[in-house]
Amino acid sequence: MSIDPQAQRLLDLAAQGRRPQYETLTPVEARAQYDAASAGVQGDPPVPFETREIEIPGPGGALPARVYRATDDAALPLLVFFHGGGYVFGSLNSHDAACRHLCVEAECIVVSIDYRLAPEHRFPAAVDDAWAATRWISDHAAALGGDPARLAVGGDSAGGNLAAVVCQLAKAEGAPGIVFQLLIYPGTDLSLSLPSHKKFGEGYLLTSNLIDWFMDHYFAPGSDRTDPRASPLFAEDCAGLPPALILSAGYDPLQDEDRAYVEKLGAAGVPVLYSHYEGMLHGFITMPGFLDKAREALSECAGALRTAFETPTA
């Protein structure tokens, strides 16, 4: 399948624009540029019943978080959401529209986490923050108006990686109980070893140069990128992990590792749905104001969450 016409239009506009490449900027400059670019493609998302800011205790200090509540009903299911951005940029604001769609359409509480970013905080700081936030939300679900028995985790790209790792940590610890993992084009192999990294490494927004820039900021020299806390594809045993929906994009360097994780979970007996958006680019779900497929994908994600929240747990 050829690239989606709306995605091609996005590439054309990016080529015509005057914004510098992210990897030529400082991390602080890149964060500002990414948030500004995100604001232009989020569109007019649905409005939750309530949105508020909170802070969650983290290992390095308080973690800002944004809570989206679909209704005033008691004991709503919860989704802990981790934004993408290569562990270097991304924010509560860059993924605001996606969280609003998921909240309203899945009829749940979404808690979006502003974890620490690299290079100021290298691996495993983001993992530690994601794990601490998930445990805190589980422990304080009732105070948030949520149901701790219906807790899901999710995210896109780097955030999808963190969600997958949190599920593995929860399995190892035996808690908290997580009923579903929503992994949107997640990074699962940060050794960058699979063929799609070369095939789609140029010309489709997420370039090989940008990925290398992310990795150089995220990892200290000499780090083991196959550590399962960094690359969940390398976990020895995935049996017993929560059911998953994994989305991938056809013009995305990460698609081979996404498919590999689908196969690994399936081989371990984990119920896993796989949805491949052939004509799309990495990052597309943050662009519902520009891409029809972004809205379609967010609705698919919300539908999978609703089904998981309605499924009785053992």
C-alpha positions in Angstrom: 0.0 0.0 0.0 1.2 3.5 -0.8 1.5 6.2 1.8 -1.8 7.7 2.8 -2.4 11.0 0.9 -2.9 13.0 4.1 0.4 11.6 5.5 2.1 12.5 2.3 0.7 16.0 2.6 2.1 16.2 6.1 5.6 15.2 4.7 5.3 17.8 2.0 4.4 20.5 4.5 7.3 19.5 6.7 9.7 19.6 3.7 8.5 23.1 2.8 8.7 24.4 6.4 11.6 26.2 8.0 11.7 24.3 11.2 15.2 22.9 11.9 15.6 19.1 12.4 15.1 18.1 16.0 18.6 16.5 16.2 20.2 19.9 15.4 18.6 21.5 18.4 19.3 21.3 22.1 16.8 19.1 24.1 15.2 22.3 25.5 14.8 23.8 22.1 13.4 20.5 20.7 10.8 20.2 23.4 9.5 23.7 22.7 9.4 23.0 18.9 7.7 19.6 19.4 5.0 21.0 21.6 4.3 23.9 19.2 4.2 21.5 16.2 1.8 19.1 18.2 -0.6 22.0 19.0 -1.1 22.6 15.2 -2.3 19.1 14.5 -4.4 18.1 17.5 -7.6 19.5 16.1 -10.7 19.9 18.3 -10.8 16.9 20.6 -13.8 15.9 22.7 -14.2 17.6 26.1 -14.1 15.3 29.2 -16.3 15.9 32.2 -13.3 17.1 34.2 -9.6 17.8 33.6 -7.3 18.6 36.4 -3.6 18.7 37.3 -2.1 16.7 40.1 1.4 15.7 41.4 2.4 12.1 42.0 5.4 11.2 44.3 8.3 9.9 42.2 11.8 8.6 42.9 13.3 11.9 41.8 10.6 14.3 43.1 7.0 15.1 42.3 5.8 14.0 38.9 3.2 16.3 37.2 0.2 14.5 35.9 -3.0 15.4 34.2 -6.2 13.6 35.1 -9.0 13.3 32.5 -12.4 12.1 33.8 -15.1 11.0 31.4 -18.1 11.3 33.7 -18.9 11.9 37.4 -19.7 8.2 37.9 -18.0 6.5 40.7 -15.3 3.8 40.3 -14.5 4.5 36.6 -11.8 2.3 35.0 -8.4 3.9 34.7 -5.7 4.2 32.0 -2.2 5.3 33.0 -0.8 7.0 29.9 2.8 7.7 29.0 3.6 10.1 26.1 6.0 9.5 23.4 8.9 11.7 22.3 12.0 9.5 22.3 12.5 10.0 26.1 13.8 13.5 25.2 10.7 15.5 24.4 6.9 15.2 24.6 4.7 16.4 27.4 1.2 16.5 28.9 0.4 19.1 26.3 1.7 17.3 23.2 -0.5 14.3 23.9 -3.5 16.2 25.3 -5.8 15.5 22.3 -5.0 11.8 22.3 -5.8 11.5 26.0 -9.0 13.4 25.6 -10.2 11.1 22.8 -9.3 8.0 24.9 -10.9 9.3 28.0 -14.2 10.2 26.4 -14.5 7.3 24.0 -13.4 4.6 26.5 -15.5 6.2 29.2 -12.6 6.1 31.7 -10.2 8.1 33.7 -6.9 8.8 32.0 -3.9 9.8 34.0 -1.2 11.2 31.8 2.3 11.2 33.4 5.0 13.8 32.9 8.0 11.5 33.6 11.6 12.8 33.7 13.3 13.3 30.3 16.8 12.7 29.0 19.5 13.7 28.9 19.0 15.4 32.2 17.7 12.1 33.5 19.0 9.0 31.6 17.8 5.4 31.6 16.3 4.1 33.8 14.8 7.3 35.2 11.8 7.2 32.9 11.2 3.6 33.8 11.4 4.3 37.5 8.9 7.2 37.2 6.5 5.1 35.1 6.6 2.3 37.6 6.2 4.6 40.6 3.3 6.4 39.0 1.5 3.2 38.1 1.8 1.8 41.6 0.7 5.1 43.2 -2.4 5.4 40.9 -3.3 1.8 41.7 -3.0 2.5 45.5 -5.0 5.8 45.2 -7.5 4.7 42.6 -10.5 5.2 44.8 -9.3 8.8 45.7 -9.1 9.5 42.0 -12.7 8.2 41.5 -11.4 5.0 39.9 -11.6 1.3 40.2 -8.3 -0.4 41.0 -9.6 -3.7 39.6 -9.8 -2.1 36.1 -6.4 -0.5 35.6 -4.8 -0.4 32.2 -1.5 1.2 31.0 -0.7 2.6 27.6 1.3 5.0 25.6 2.8 5.7 22.2 6.4 5.2 21.0 8.7 5.7 24.0 5.5 5.8 26.1 4.5 2.5 24.7 7.9 1.1 25.6 7.4 2.3 29.2 3.9 0.8 29.4 5.2 -2.6 28.2 8.1 -2.5 30.7 5.6 -1.5 33.5 3.6 -4.6 32.7 6.7 -6.8 33.0 7.7 -5.2 36.3 4.1 -5.7 37.6 4.2 -9.3 36.6 7.6 -9.8 38.4 6.3 -8.1 41.6 2.8 -9.7 41.5 1.2 -6.3 41.7 -0.5 -4.0 40.8 -3.0 -5.9 38.7 -3.1 -4.6 35.2 -6.0 -5.7 33.0 -4.7 -4.4 29.6 -1.8 -2.8 27.9 -2.3 -0.4 25.0 1.0 -0.2 23.0 0.9 2.3 20.1 3.9 1.8 17.8 6.1 1.0 20.9 9.8 0.8 20.9 10.5 -2.8 22.0 14.1 -3.3 20.8 16.3 -0.3 21.5 19.3 -2.0 20.0 17.7 -1.0 16.7 18.6 -4.3 15.1 15.6 -5.1 12.9 15.4 -4.4 9.1 12.7 -1.7 9.1 15.1 0.7 10.8 17.1 0.7 7.6 14.2 0.5 5.2 12.3 3.4 6.6 15.1 5.4 8.3 15.0 8.3 5.9 12.1 10.5 4.6 9.3 9.7 7.1 9.8 12.1 10.0 11.3 9.6 12.4 14.7 9.2 10.8 17.7 7.1 11.8 19.6 10.3 12.7 16.8 11.4 15.0 16.5 7.9 16.6 20.3 7.9 17.2 20.0 11.4 18.8 17.3 10.0 21.1 19.3 7.0 22.1 22.5 9.0 22.7 20.5 11.2 25.1 18.6 8.4 26.8 21.5 6.0 27.5 24.7 6.6 29.2 27.8 5.4 27.4 28.2 1.6 27.8 24.6 1.0 28.7 23.1 -2.4 27.8 20.3 -1.5 25.4 19.1 -5.1 25.5 18.2 -4.8 29.2 14.5 -5.8 29.3 13.8 -2.5 31.2 14.9 -0.8 28.0 13.9 -3.3 25.4 11.0 -5.4 26.5 11.4 -7.7 23.5 14.4 -9.2 25.3 12.4 -10.3 28.3 12.9 -14.0 28.9 9.3 -14.9 29.8 6.2 -13.0 28.7 3.7 -15.6 30.0 1.1 -14.1 32.2 1.4 -10.5 30.9 -1.9 -8.5 30.5 -3.8 -8.7 27.2 -2.6 -6.2 24.7 -3.5 -4.1 21.6 -0.4 -3.2 19.6 -0.7 -0.7 16.8 2.0 -0.1 14.2 2.5 2.1 11.1 3.6 1.1 7.6 6.1 3.9 7.1 7.7 3.6 10.5 11.2 2.3 11.4 9.8 0.6 14.5 7.3 -1.6 12.7 9.4 -4.8 12.7 10.0 -4.6 16.5 6.3 -4.0 17.0 5.4 -7.1 15.0 8.1 -9.1 16.8 6.6 -8.2 20.2 3.1 -9.2 18.9 4.7 -12.6 18.0 6.5 -12.9 21.3 3.4 -12.2 23.4 1.3 -14.5 21.3 3.8 -17.3 21.6 3.7 -16.9 25.4 -0.1 -17.3 25.4 -0.9 -13.6 26.0 -4.1 -12.5 24.2 -2.9 -9.8 21.7 -4.6 -7.8 19.0 -2.4 -6.4 16.3 -3.6 -3.5 14.1 -1.3 -2.2 11.3 -2.0 1.1 9.7 -0.2 0.5 6.5 -0.2 4.0 5.0 0.7 5.9 8.2 3.8 7.4 9.8 5.3 7.1 13.2 3.6 9.5 15.6 0.3 9.7 13.7 -2.1 9.3 16.7 -1.1 12.7 18.0 -2.5 14.3 14.8 -6.3 13.8 14.9 -6.8 17.4 13.6 -4.8 16.5 10.4 -5.1 12.8 9.8 -8.4 10.9 9.5 -6.5 7.7 10.4 -5.5 9.2 13.7 -9.1 9.6 14.8 -9.8 6.1 13.5 -6.9 4.6 15.5 -7.8 6.5 18.7 -11.4 5.1 18.4 -10.0 1.6 17.9 -7.8 2.0 21.0 -10.8 3.3 23.0 -12.9 0.4 21.8 -10.3 -2.1 22.9 -10.0 -0.4 26.3 -13.8 -0.6 26.8 -13.8 -4.3 26.0 -11.0 -4.9 28.4 -12.7 -2.9 31.2 -15.9 -4.9 30.6 -14.2 -8.3 30.7 -14.4 -10.0 34.1 -11.1 -10.6 35.7 -10.2 -14.0 37.2 
